[in-house]
Amino acid sequence: MRFGGEHCGKGSARRTYGRVRRAVPRIRSSGKCGISDETTQRGDSSARRDGDSPEDLLRRARTHRILDFAVKTLSKYVLREHLTPLLGGFAIIMFVFVMDFVLDMLNLMITKGVEPFVVLKFFALNLAWMIALAVPMACLIASLMAFGRLAEDGEINATVSSGIPFVRMMIAPIIATLLLSIAMVYFSDQILPNLNYEAKRLLRDIRRVKPTLALKERVFIDDFPGLAMFIEEVDERTNSLEGITIYDQKDRQYPRVVTAKHGTMEFDMDNDALVLDLFDGTIHEIDEADPSRHTKVDFQRQTLRFGDMGMRLERSETTRRGDREMSIADMKEVIAERESSIVKSRQAVLDLSNRAFSRAFRPADPPKETEMDAVRSLRSLARSTSQSIASQFNAIEAHERYARKYRVEVHKKWSLPFACLFFFLVGAPVGVWARKGGLGVAIGFGILFFVVYWAFLIGGEELGDRGIVAPWLAMWMSNFVLLGISGAILYRTVWSSKFGGFGFMFKFAGWLKRVLTRQNS
């Protein structure tokens, strides 16, 4: 399928209008109105210079005005065609996300006894990240369905035959998706982080009221520093536990093992501590001085408090915002702080090296110590200096890793909203090609391209966090892939003499597979 036609835009209309204005004196001199001979001569020379008669110029001007009006009407029509599938696709995608999330919410409310109002509030706060993911995919489905229907009904062929290029039909939706992308950038930067933070705080409060929510049955739990806990059964409604085994290795060479048949877990709001009451249990302990000695103590009730281990740490961590709960400006401040720390650590490494060099090669003093003492002193100096330098290098690596993580997240806040635009650029030509498939084909292609997009997005994020690729490339790689696919399909749809489908993509995949097979062999 080839979409051609003479381009008749506003620039061409303006040029024609100018030529008409230059030829108006000649028209007026024909007797419809009286003007001077000088004006008539100017009009005659203009008409002769342009080579067109006034009637042709007026006819072309009317044609361009009609086309100009038709293009505006067509743009509004194409936008209206996108509105219904956009809302419908958004509703379908949100329904999928919500149904997956509702199961967890019902589990909190029915099985674990959390109040319905709290569950609804937590659910409402989590709608934000669903919207951020659903809008780009809805744009893809909308472009697939809208242009597919226009092509199926022959409206695109009729429009192109009238002299309006296919690319001109895409301009209004492109502007609309660009504005939508800018709005989504604001949403992801200002609204989404605050809602994510509130959801995190609410989840922390739920776990403080229902501390057993964080516990899992028949799984080793290492949320508390120095402790490992294994529980056979957990009842979230009553906060009761069955078959408890605790391995306490905090500041100990050999772990102390505490077992109990049953117990309860509560949170002490006044003292900000997690309280674990154990019943009918035993404490096994090995003497640190003499490992052959073993102590066994039976108890009817034993109370363990974790105020200095778990909950205070959790409160400090939840008070501090993570990368998903920060705006772009906040993350840039964190990056600047980390870069400043990197500079200080590098300067510390340089100072340590200079200090060690100066001490090792300072002028010799009168001998006050034996040769062996001097060797020991040099070894001690080398050991302490190497340890200090290694510590500084570890700090530099940690700061760089932390800064890379936030740089990746900054670019992600830009790349994901602008996926709306790139998804539209892919969906429009594909919708024309798959015009007879309807909703099923649109959703199928939508899922296909969205899976490809997310594969590159997640893979790029991992590569960016590890420092293998630059953060900007890691996050924009998925959009560049969509842009390349869009350009190839659009070229074969609009400018190629015939569109052979996606055979070129399968040929490229086969060629790539053969190359990889040769390398592996």
C-alpha positions in Angstrom: 0.0 0.0 0.0 1.4 3.4 -1.0 0.2 6.7 0.4 1.1 9.5 -2.0 -0.4 12.8 -3.0 0.7 16.4 -3.4 1.3 18.2 -0.1 -1.1 21.1 0.2 -0.3 22.8 3.5 -0.5 26.2 4.9 2.8 27.4 3.4 1.5 26.5 -0.1 -1.7 28.3 0.6 0.1 31.4 1.7 2.2 31.5 -1.4 -0.9 31.2 -3.6 -2.7 33.9 -1.6 0.2 36.2 -2.3 0.1 35.5 -6.0 -3.6 36.3 -6.0 -3.0 39.6 -4.3 -0.5 40.5 -6.9 -3.0 39.6 -9.7 -6.0 41.4 -8.1 -5.3 44.7 -10.0 -5.6 42.9 -13.3 -9.0 41.4 -12.2 -10.2 44.8 -11.2 -9.1 46.4 -14.4 -11.3 44.1 -16.4 -14.3 46.3 -15.6 -15.6 45.0 -12.2 -14.1 47.9 -10.5 -12.0 50.9 -11.6 -8.4 51.3 -10.7 -5.5 53.2 -12.1 -3.5 52.2 -15.2 -0.4 52.0 -13.0 -1.9 49.4 -10.9 -3.2 47.5 -13.9 0.3 47.5 -15.4 1.7 46.1 -12.1 -1.0 43.4 -12.2 -0.3 42.5 -15.8 3.4 42.2 -15.2 2.8 40.1 -12.1 0.4 37.8 -13.9 2.8 37.4 -16.9 5.7 36.8 -14.5 3.9 34.1 -12.7 2.5 32.5 -15.8 -1.0 31.9 -14.4 -4.3 33.5 -15.3 -6.2 35.3 -12.5 -9.0 32.7 -12.7 -6.6 29.9 -12.1 -5.1 31.7 -9.2 -8.5 32.3 -7.6 -9.5 28.8 -8.3 -6.4 27.5 -6.6 -6.8 29.8 -3.7 -10.3 28.5 -3.1 -9.0 25.0 -3.3 -6.3 25.7 -0.8 -8.8 27.3 1.6 -11.0 24.3 1.3 -8.1 22.0 1.9 -7.0 24.0 4.8 -10.5 23.8 6.3 -10.6 20.1 5.5 -7.2 19.4 7.2 -8.4 21.1 10.4 -11.7 19.2 10.3 -9.7 16.0 9.6 -7.4 16.6 12.6 -10.3 17.0 14.9 -11.9 13.9 13.5 -8.8 11.8 13.9 -8.4 13.0 17.5 -12.0 12.0 18.3 -11.3 8.6 16.8 -8.5 8.2 19.3 -10.5 9.3 22.3 -12.8 6.2 22.7 -10.1 3.5 22.3 -7.8 5.5 24.5 -10.3 5.5 27.4 -11.3 1.9 26.6 -7.7 0.7 26.5 -6.9 2.6 29.7 -9.9 1.0 31.5 -9.0 -2.5 30.3 -5.3 -2.1 31.4 -6.3 -0.6 34.8 -8.8 -3.5 35.3 -6.0 -6.0 34.8 -3.7 -4.2 37.3 -6.5 -3.7 39.8 -7.7 -7.3 39.7 -4.1 -8.5 40.3 -3.8 -6.1 43.3 -7.3 -6.7 44.7 -6.4 -10.3 45.5 -3.7 -9.0 47.9 -6.1 -6.5 49.3 -8.8 -9.1 50.0 -6.1 -11.2 51.7 -5.3 -8.3 54.0 -8.9 -7.7 54.8 -10.3 -11.2 55.1 -7.4 -13.4 56.1 -5.3 -11.0 58.1 -8.1 -8.9 59.7 -7.0 -5.4 58.5 -9.9 -2.8 58.6 -11.7 -2.3 55.3 -11.1 1.5 55.4 -7.4 1.1 55.8 -7.3 -1.4 52.9 -9.3 0.9 50.6 -6.9 3.8 51.5 -3.9 1.6 50.7 -5.5 0.5 47.5 -6.2 4.1 46.4 -2.6 5.2 47.1 -1.4 2.4 44.9 -3.5 3.4 41.9 -0.9 6.1 41.1 1.8 3.6 39.8 -0.9 1.7 37.9 -1.9 4.9 36.1 1.8 5.7 35.3 2.1 2.3 33.6 -1.4 2.1 32.0 -1.3 5.5 30.1 1.5 4.6 27.7 0.0 1.3 26.8 -3.4 2.9 26.3 -1.8 5.3 23.8 -0.5 2.3 21.9 -3.9 0.6 21.8 -5.6 3.8 20.9 -3.4 4.4 17.9 -3.6 0.8 16.7 -7.4 0.8 16.9 -8.0 4.3 15.5 -5.8 4.1 12.5 -6.9 0.5 12.0 -10.5 1.5 11.8 -9.7 4.4 9.5 -7.8 2.1 7.1 -10.4 -0.6 7.2 -13.2 1.8 6.2 -11.1 3.2 3.4 -11.0 6.7 5.0 -7.2 6.9 4.8 -7.2 6.0 1.1 -9.9 8.6 0.5 -7.9 11.2 2.4 -4.7 10.5 0.6 -6.4 10.6 -2.8 -7.7 14.0 -2.0 -4.2 15.3 -1.7 -3.6 15.1 2.1 -0.6 12.9 3.0 -0.9 10.2 5.6 1.8 11.8 7.7 -0.3 14.9 7.9 -3.0 12.9 9.5 -0.6 11.9 12.3 0.4 15.5 13.3 -2.6 16.3 15.5 -2.4 13.0 17.5 1.4 13.5 17.8 0.9 16.9 19.3 -1.8 15.5 21.7 0.4 12.6 22.8 3.3 15.0 23.3 1.2 17.2 25.6 0.0 14.0 27.4 3.7 13.0 27.8 4.5 16.3 29.4 1.6 16.0 31.7 2.7 12.5 32.7 6.2 13.8 33.4 4.7 16.2 35.9 2.6 13.4 37.4 5.6 11.1 37.7 7.7 13.8 39.2 5.4 15.6 41.6 2.4 13.4 42.3 3.6 9.8 42.1 6.5 10.1 44.6 4.3 11.5 47.3 1.6 8.9 46.9 4.3 6.1 46.9 5.7 7.6 50.1 2.3 7.7 51.7 1.6 4.1 50.7 4.9 3.1 52.2 4.1 4.8 55.5 0.7 3.3 55.6 2.1 -0.2 55.1 4.6 0.4 57.9 1.7 1.5 60.2 -0.3 -1.6 59.2 2.7 -3.8 60.1 3.1 -2.1 63.4 -0.5 -2.9 64.3 -0.3 -6.4 62.7 3.4 -7.3 63.1 2.8 -10.9 61.9 2.0 -9.6 58.4 5.7 -9.5 57.7 6.2 -13.1 58.8 6.0 -16.1 56.5 5.4 -19.7 57.3 8.2 -22.3 57.0 10.6 -19.7 55.7 13.8 -18.4 57.5 13.2 -14.7 58.3 16.3 -12.5 58.7 14.7 -9.1 59.0 16.3 -8.6 62.5 20.0 -8.0 62.6 21.8 -11.0 64.1 18.7 -13.1 64.3 17.1 -15.8 62.1 13.6 -17.0 62.8 11.7 -20.0 61.5 7.9 -20.4 62.2 5.7 -23.3 61.3 2.4 -21.6 61.5 1.3 -17.9 61.6 -2.2 -16.7 62.5 -2.4 -13.0 61.4 -5.8 -12.4 63.1 -4.7 -13.3 66.6 -0.9 -12.6 66.1 -0.2 -16.1 67.4 2.7 -18.3 66.3 3.3 -22.1 66.3 6.5 -24.0 66.1 9.0 -21.2 66.7 12.8 -21.5 66.3 15.1 -18.6 66.8 18.9 -18.5 66.0 20.6 -15.7 67.9 24.1 -15.0 66.7 24.4 -11.3 67.6 27.9 -10.7 69.1 28.4 -14.4 69.5 30.7 -17.0 67.9 28.2 -19.9 68.4 24.5 -19.2 67.9 22.1 -19.5 70.8 19.0 -21.5 69.7 15.6 -20.7 71.2 12.7 -23.1 70.5 9.1 -22.8 71.6 5.8 -24.6 70.9 3.8 -21.5 70.5 3.9 -17.7 71.1 2.4 -14.3 70.3 3.8 -11.2 68.7 2.7 -7.6 69.6 4.0 -4.1 69.0 4.6 -1.9 72.1 3.5 1.6 70.9 4.8 3.3 74.0 8.3 1.9 73.9 8.4 1.5 70.1 9.5 -2.1 70.4 8.4 -5.5 69.0 7.5 -7.9 71.8 7.6 -11.7 71.3 6.2 -13.9 74.0 7.3 -17.5 73.8 5.7 -20.4 75.8 6.8 -23.9 76.6 10.3 -23.7 75.1 14.0 -24.4 75.5 17.2 -22.4 75.2 20.3 -24.1 73.9 23.6 -22.4 74.4 27.3 -23.3 73.8 30.0 -21.9 76.1 32.1 -19.4 74.2 35.2 -20.3 76.2 34.7 -24.1 76.1 32.7 -25.2 73.1 32.4 -28.7 74.6 30.1 -27.4 77.3 26.5 -27.1 76.4 23.7 -25.5 78.4 20.0 -26.3 78.1 17.4 -24.3 79.9 13.6 -25.0 79.8 11.1 -22.2 80.3 7.4 -21.8 80.5 7.4 -18.3 79.3 10.1 -16.1 77.8 9.7 -12.5 76.5 12.0 -11.1 73.8 12.0 -7.4 72.9 13.3 -6.2 69.6 13.2 -2.4 70.2 16.9 -1.9 69.5 16.9 -4.1 66.4 14.0 -4.2 64.1 11.4 -1.5 64.5 13.6 1.5 65.1 15.6 0.5 62.0 12.3 0.2 60.1 11.1 3.6 61.2 14.3 5.3 60.2 14.3 3.6 56.8 10.6 4.4 56.1 11.1 8.0 57.2 13.8 8.4 54.7 12.5 8.5 51.1 13.7 6.0 48.6 14.3 6.7 44.9 10.7 5.9 44.0 9.5 8.4 46.5 11.6 11.4 45.4 11.1 14.1 42.8 13.8 14.8 40.1 15.0 17.8 42.1 15.4 15.7 45.3 17.3 13.0 43.5 19.6 15.5 42.0 20.4 16.8 45.5 21.2 13.3 46.6 23.4 12.8 43.5 25.3 16.0 44.2 25.9 14.9 47.8 27.2 11.5 46.6 29.5 13.2 44.1 30.9 15.4 46.8 31.5 12.4 49.0 33.4 10.7 46.1 35.6 13.8 45.7 36.4 13.7 49.5 37.2 10.0 49.4 39.5 10.4 46.4 41.3 13.2 48.2 41.6 11.0 51.3 43.2 8.3 49.2 45.7 10.8 47.8 46.5 12.2 51.3 47.0 8.7 52.7 49.3 7.7 49.8 51.4 10.9 50.1 51.6 10.5 53.9 52.8 6.9 53.6 55.3 7.8 50.9 56.7 10.6 53.0 57.0 8.4 56.1 58.7 5.6 54.2 61.3 7.8 52.4 61.9 10.4 55.0 65.6 11.2 55.8 67.3 8.6 58.0 67.6 9.4 61.7 70.3 8.2 64.0 69.7 4.5 64.6 67.5 4.1 67.7 66.0 0.7 66.8 67.0 -2.6 65.4 66.6 -3.6 61.8 63.8 -6.0 62.7 61.9 -3.3 64.5 62.2 -1.0 61.5 60.8 -3.8 59.3 57.9 -4.4 61.6 57.2 -0.7 61.7 57.2 -0.5 57.9 54.9 -3.5 57.6 52.5 -2.1 60.1 52.5 1.2 58.2 51.9 -0.6 54.9 49.1 -2.7 56.4 47.3 0.2 58.0 47.7 2.4 54.9 46.5 -0.3 52.5 43.5 -1.0 54.8 42.6 2.7 54.9 43.0 3.1 51.1 40.9 -0.1 50.6 38.2 1.3 52.9 38.2 4.6 50.9 37.9 2.7 47.6 35.0 0.7 49.0 33.4 4.0 50.0 33.9 5.5 46.5 32.4 2.4 44.9 29.4 2.5 47.2 28.9 6.3 46.5 29.2 5.7 42.7 26.7 2.8 42.8 24.3 4.9 44.8 24.6 7.9 42.5 24.2 5.7 39.4 21.0 4.3 40.8 19.5 7.8 41.3 20.7 8.9 37.8 18.9 6.0 36.3 15.8 6.9 38.2 16.0 10.5 37.0 16.0 9.5 33.4 13.3 6.9 34.0 11.0 9.7 35.2 11.4 11.2 31.7 11.6 8.2 29.5 8.5 6.3 30.8 6.1 9.3 30.3 7.5 9.9 26.8 6.8 6.3 25.9 3.2 7.6 25.1 4.6 9.5 22.1 6.8 6.6 20.9 4.0 4.0 21.4 1.8 6.2 19.2 4.5 6.4 16.5 4.6 2.6 16.4 0.8 2.0 16.7 -0.3 4.3 13.8 1.5 2.5 10.9 0.9 -1.0 12.4 -2.8 -0.2 12.8 -2.9 0.7 9.1 -1.3 -2.6 8.2 -3.4 -4.7 10.6 -6.6 -2.9 9.6 -8.9 -5.9 9.5 -8.0 -7.4 12.9 -10.1 -5.1 15.1 -9.7 -5.1 18.9 -8.1 -8.5 19.1 -5.2 -7.6 16.8 -4.8 -4.2 18.5 -4.5 -5.8 21.9 -2.2 -8.5 20.6 0.2 -6.1 19.0 -0.1 -3.9 22.1 1.0 -6.7 24.4 3.8 -7.6 22.0 5.3 -4.1 21.7 4.8 -3.5 25.4 6.7 -6.7 26.3 9.5 -5.7 24.0 9.5 -2.2 25.6 9.6 -3.5 29.2 12.3 -6.1 28.4 14.5 -3.3 27.2 13.5 -1.0 30.0 14.2 -3.5 32.8 17.3 -4.7 31.1 18.5 -1.2 30.6 17.8 -0.3 34.2 19.9 -3.3 35.4 22.8 -2.3 33.1 22.6 1.3 34.2 22.6 0.4 37.9 25.7 -1.8 37.3 27.4 1.0 35.4 27.8 -1.1 32.2 26.0 1.6 30.1 25.3 5.3 30.7 22.2 6.0 32.7 20.6 8.1 30.0 21.1 5.4 27.4 19.9 2.7 29.8 16.5 4.4 30.3 16.0 5.7 26.7 17.1 2.6 25.0 13.6 1.2 25.0 12.2 4.4 23.4 15.0 4.3 20.8 14.0 0.7 19.9 10.4 1.8 19.5 11.5 4.7 17.3 13.5 2.5 15.1 10.6 0.0 14.7 8.3 2.9 14.0 10.5 4.4 11.4 11.0 1.1 9.5 7.3 0.3 9.5 6.2 3.9 8.6 8.6 3.9 5.7 7.4 0.6 4.3 3.8 1.7 4.8 3.9 5.2 3.4 6.8 5.5 1.0 7.5 1.9 -0.1 5.8 0.8 -3.3 4.2 -2.1 -1.5 4.1 -3.2 2.1 5.2 -6.7 2.6 4.2 -7.0 6.3 6.8 -7.8 8.9 8.8 -10.2 6.8 11.9 -8.0 7.0 11.8 -8.2 10.8 11.6 -12.0 10.7 14.5 -12.1 8.2 16.6 -9.9 10.5 15.8 -12.2 13.4 16.8 -15.2 11.4 20.1 -13.6 10.3 20.8 -12.6 14.0 20.1 -16.2 15.1 22.5 -17.6 12.5 25.2 -15.2 13.6 24.8 -16.1 17.2 24.8 -19.9 16.4 28.1 -19.6 14.5 29.7 -17.7 17.4 28.5 -20.3 19.9 29.8 -23.2 17.7 
